[in-house]
Amino acid sequence: MEEVHQTRWTLVLAERERLLRLATSRLGRAADAEDCVQEAMIRAATFEALDESRVAALLTTITLRLCVDHQRGVQRDGRLAGRVGTLHRPPETGSDIEHGVCERAAGAWLLTQTTALGTRERDVLLARARGLSNAETAHALRITHKSAESAFTRARSRLRSLYHQEMAR
């Protein structure tokens, strides 16, 4: 029996790094991804009817479902916190409203400045602004991960410089 457990854990642990990358891409936070992956590994290793030839597929399924469950929990908690927050939140002051208006105006102005960027930098920046990860952006634009990362860094630096120039006027 001990030998069976040892074999199962060896198979399960071999998939750990892949599962961490998968869960991190879904959840964003390494700690949350680690929790989901550990739970998935425990469930798979202790599953009575484990087909050892399909461990990778089972672990992927379990991990993805745990990620979805985690995201649903976060959204539920956020909705609850929003409801509770509206009951106890002091009314916004004039400076809070002004700050929000200024932030939106600055964002709109920065969006107009993307025309000063190169095509790749603009495409990468806008993809990231839509919420794509660096890896998803690279895949969508058919460029390497490093190229997407570099283009994003250059675009952000250029926009920051333009913003500071405008604020100095």
Protein Blocks (a to p, Z undefined) as FASTA:
>chain_A
ZZmmmmmmmmmmmmmmmmmmmmmmmnopaklmmmmmmmmmmmmmmmmklcfklmmmmmmm
mmmmmmmmmmmmmmmmmmmmmmmmmmmpccddfklmmmmmmmmmmmmmmmmmmmmpcfkl
mmmmmmmmnopafklmmmmnopafklmmmmmmmmmmmmmmmmmmmmmZZ
